[in-house]
Amino acid sequence: MLRRNVAFIFFALILSVSALPLCAKTVDVIAIKYPPFTSSEIEGNGVAFELLEKVLGKKGIVWRATYAPPARAASIIATGDWCASFYPVAEEFDSMSVVLSKSEVTIGLVRKKSLTHEKANSPFKWKTLGSLAGRSVALLRTRQNSPFAQQFFDAGIQVLFVESKEIGIKYVEEGFVDYAISDNISFSQLNKDNLEFSQSSILTTPVTLFMNPTCDWGNLLNELNVN
C-alpha cells in the first residue's frame, strides 16, 4: 500500500511539472531613445516594442529593451555580440529583418520655416543632398564610417552629431544648425509652428526588427518571413 502511494505521488509530481509552462527565453533588444518609437519613458517602451509584442509576443520569448546611445548601439552591433535590435544594422553586417508594421515611416530633415536655401518661402525639398551643400545638419551620433552619415559628408554638408533627435530639433530652433534629422510621425507630434518637415525624404522604411542569425532562435526563423 505504501509503495502504491509513493508511486502515485511520484507520477503526480511528474505530471504537475510537465504541465508547467517552459521558461521563456529572454532576448535583449538594442534600442536608442527615439520617441514615440522607442523610449524607456513611454509605457511599453514605445510604438516599436508594442508592435514587437503584438507580432512576436507569443513566440516563447521575452523581449527586453536595452537602451544605449546611438554610437554605443552601433559599436555593439559591430562586435557581433547582439541578438535583436531596433537600431538599424548596416549592410556590411550579417542580419535578418522582420517587418512589424504595414505603414512606412519617412525619415527626412527639419528646418526653421524662415530658413531659405534658394529663395524666400521655397518648398523644403531637394533633388540631391548636394543642393544643401554648405549647410549644417544634426544627426544621431553613430560610427564615423556610417554609410548613412557619409552621404551628408559626401554632399558637402557639415555634420554635427547629437545624442537624441530632441537635441537636434533644439539646435535648429536655436540656430546652431540649419537642419536636423527626424521622421514624419515624430515631427507631427511636436506641434511646432516655427518648424517644417521636408517634402523630400532621406529614406522611407517600415518599423523593422533586426535579428542576428548567429543567435539560437530555435524554430522561430522557420515561422517568420525574414529577409
ROMI-334219 format. One record per residue (C-alpha): x, y, z; residue in three letters. Coordinates in Angstrom, 3 decimals. Example, Ala and Ser with C-alpha at 12.3 -4.5 7.8 and 13.67 -1.06 7.14 Angstrom:
<sites>
px/py/pz/rest
12.300/-4.500/7.800/Ala
13.670/-1.060/7.140/Ser
</sites>
This chain:
<sites>
px/py/pz/rest
0.000/0.000/0.000/Met
2.838/2.349/0.902/Leu
4.594/1.611/-2.390/Arg
1.391/2.419/-4.304/Arg
1.057/5.760/-2.517/Asn
4.700/6.642/-3.187/Val
4.330/5.698/-6.852/Ala
1.137/7.748/-7.133/Phe
2.806/10.812/-5.602/Ile
5.832/10.379/-7.893/Phe
3.742/10.255/-11.063/Phe
1.588/13.147/-9.843/Ala
4.718/15.248/-9.418/Leu
5.879/14.369/-12.925/Ile
2.522/15.350/-14.396/Leu
2.412/18.622/-12.470/Ser
5.919/19.589/-13.570/Val
5.227/18.719/-17.202/Ser
2.096/20.858/-17.076/Ala
4.092/23.941/-16.098/Leu
4.956/26.336/-18.956/Pro
8.532/26.277/-20.119/Leu
10.631/29.222/-19.023/Cys
10.530/31.874/-21.700/Ala
13.812/32.858/-23.296/Lys
14.835/36.469/-22.690/Thr
16.286/38.375/-25.638/Val
17.789/41.836/-25.242/Asp
16.669/44.251/-27.947/Val
19.089/47.092/-28.641/Ile
17.322/50.438/-28.876/Ala
18.095/54.125/-28.667/Ile
15.905/56.797/-27.138/Lys
13.715/57.729/-30.096/Tyr
10.146/58.523/-29.008/Pro
7.460/57.685/-29.884/Pro
9.042/54.515/-31.311/Phe
11.500/53.524/-28.578/Thr
11.782/55.162/-25.165/Ser
12.029/53.953/-21.580/Ser
9.898/56.942/-20.580/Glu
6.893/55.661/-22.546/Ile
4.629/52.882/-21.297/Glu
5.529/49.657/-23.057/Gly
8.788/51.237/-24.284/Asn
7.111/52.866/-27.270/Gly
5.361/52.022/-30.522/Val
8.097/49.715/-31.835/Ala
8.042/47.470/-28.759/Phe
4.246/47.413/-28.752/Glu
4.341/46.182/-32.352/Leu
7.006/43.635/-31.399/Leu
4.795/42.228/-28.646/Glu
1.812/42.174/-30.993/Lys
3.642/40.318/-33.766/Val
6.101/38.139/-31.823/Leu
4.825/38.294/-28.259/Gly
3.563/34.708/-28.243/Lys
6.718/33.032/-29.508/Lys
8.036/31.984/-26.094/Gly
10.424/34.933/-25.947/Ile
10.572/37.835/-23.513/Val
11.774/40.856/-25.491/Trp
13.744/43.081/-23.113/Arg
14.575/46.650/-24.103/Ala
18.256/47.525/-23.730/Thr
18.924/51.213/-24.318/Tyr
22.211/52.701/-25.447/Ala
23.389/55.942/-27.074/Pro
23.446/55.709/-30.893/Pro
27.229/55.342/-31.210/Ala
27.292/52.666/-28.499/Arg
24.446/50.772/-30.198/Ala
26.369/50.802/-33.474/Ala
29.522/49.576/-31.715/Ser
27.696/46.670/-30.063/Ile
26.316/45.574/-33.421/Ile
29.779/45.839/-34.980/Ala
31.163/43.387/-32.399/Thr
28.504/40.806/-33.279/Gly
27.572/40.421/-29.599/Asp
23.841/41.036/-30.030/Trp
20.681/39.152/-30.975/Cys
17.973/41.719/-31.741/Ala
17.955/45.427/-32.480/Ser
15.673/48.272/-33.455/Phe
18.767/50.312/-34.200/Tyr
19.417/49.836/-37.946/Pro
22.092/47.298/-38.814/Val
24.493/48.350/-41.565/Ala
24.555/46.202/-44.705/Glu
28.159/45.211/-44.011/Glu
26.983/43.127/-41.042/Phe
25.038/39.890/-41.348/Asp
21.454/40.283/-40.160/Ser
17.866/39.327/-40.867/Met
14.913/41.686/-40.690/Ser
11.303/41.271/-39.628/Val
8.842/43.953/-40.717/Val
6.478/44.753/-37.850/Leu
4.295/47.432/-39.453/Ser
2.335/47.754/-42.676/Lys
2.727/51.529/-42.849/Ser
6.091/53.149/-43.517/Glu
7.983/55.862/-41.679/Val
9.570/58.701/-43.652/Thr
12.979/59.896/-42.491/Ile
13.672/63.485/-43.524/Gly
15.009/66.818/-42.327/Leu
13.540/69.585/-40.193/Val
14.295/73.287/-40.618/Arg
13.007/76.636/-39.438/Lys
10.247/77.951/-41.647/Lys
12.200/81.175/-42.032/Ser
15.258/79.338/-43.381/Leu
15.718/79.520/-47.147/Thr
18.235/77.724/-49.296/His
17.135/79.038/-52.698/Glu
14.585/81.797/-52.266/Lys
12.101/83.033/-49.707/Ala
9.290/80.599/-48.883/Asn
10.734/77.966/-51.234/Ser
9.444/74.391/-50.821/Pro
11.606/72.333/-48.499/Phe
12.733/69.689/-50.966/Lys
15.789/68.686/-52.950/Trp
16.741/66.533/-55.908/Lys
20.068/65.562/-54.353/Thr
21.619/66.275/-50.974/Leu
24.324/68.139/-52.863/Gly
21.902/71.042/-53.279/Ser
22.189/71.528/-49.494/Leu
25.990/71.819/-49.610/Ala
27.415/74.387/-47.228/Gly
24.602/73.908/-44.722/Arg
24.776/72.046/-41.410/Ser
22.739/69.141/-40.061/Val
22.331/67.455/-36.679/Ala
22.442/63.660/-36.961/Leu
22.150/60.997/-34.306/Leu
25.642/60.008/-33.242/Arg
26.923/56.857/-34.921/Thr
30.152/55.342/-36.192/Arg
32.277/57.798/-38.155/Gln
32.260/55.479/-41.177/Asn
28.491/55.027/-41.142/Ser
27.115/54.973/-44.729/Pro
24.096/56.971/-43.552/Phe
26.268/59.794/-42.212/Ala
28.723/59.538/-45.100/Gln
26.108/60.633/-47.633/Gln
25.924/64.004/-45.871/Phe
29.703/64.376/-45.780/Phe
29.869/63.493/-49.482/Asp
27.225/66.138/-50.225/Ala
29.335/68.848/-48.586/Gly
27.031/69.220/-45.589/Ile
28.576/69.946/-42.200/Gln
27.541/67.226/-39.737/Val
27.043/67.731/-36.012/Leu
26.441/64.505/-34.102/Phe
23.933/64.595/-31.230/Val
22.670/62.022/-28.732/Glu
18.940/62.426/-29.455/Ser
16.641/63.886/-32.090/Lys
15.214/66.236/-29.454/Glu
18.631/67.869/-29.108/Ile
18.853/68.159/-32.884/Gly
15.475/69.907/-33.051/Ile
16.545/72.264/-30.263/Lys
19.727/73.130/-32.152/Tyr
17.662/74.023/-35.221/Val
15.409/76.295/-33.169/Glu
18.403/77.999/-31.566/Glu
20.193/78.434/-34.884/Gly
23.152/76.173/-34.126/Phe
22.437/74.065/-37.232/Val
20.317/74.503/-40.351/Asp
18.689/71.067/-40.306/Tyr
18.048/68.126/-38.008/Ala
17.163/64.527/-38.773/Ile
13.653/63.418/-37.810/Ser
10.701/61.415/-39.101/Asp
7.199/62.359/-40.180/Asn
5.435/60.711/-37.229/Ile
7.639/62.216/-34.516/Ser
7.509/65.630/-36.173/Phe
3.707/65.596/-36.395/Ser
3.584/65.233/-32.605/Gln
5.814/68.238/-31.947/Leu
3.161/70.824/-32.860/Asn
5.829/73.438/-33.561/Lys
4.590/76.118/-35.958/Asp
8.077/77.564/-36.398/Asn
9.446/74.373/-37.974/Leu
8.719/72.391/-41.118/Glu
9.398/68.845/-42.243/Phe
10.981/68.275/-45.639/Ser
8.921/67.224/-48.632/Gln
11.893/65.176/-49.805/Ser
12.977/62.149/-47.808/Ser
16.291/60.614/-46.841/Ile
14.680/57.182/-46.739/Leu
11.327/55.501/-46.190/Thr
11.094/52.366/-44.086/Thr
8.596/50.307/-42.062/Pro
9.176/49.595/-38.367/Val
11.686/46.753/-38.558/Thr
13.318/44.404/-36.068/Leu
16.837/43.296/-36.973/Phe
17.930/39.827/-35.849/Met
21.380/38.282/-35.608/Asn
21.303/34.917/-37.453/Pro
24.098/33.536/-35.260/Thr
21.841/33.558/-32.181/Cys
19.864/30.490/-31.138/Asp
16.350/31.241/-32.369/Trp
15.072/27.661/-32.328/Gly
12.179/27.266/-34.776/Asn
11.323/30.956/-34.733/Leu
13.092/31.753/-38.005/Leu
11.168/28.995/-39.769/Asn
7.912/30.592/-38.630/Glu
8.840/34.081/-39.775/Leu
9.262/35.637/-43.181/Asn
12.740/37.009/-42.543/Val
14.969/38.723/-45.083/Asn
</sites>
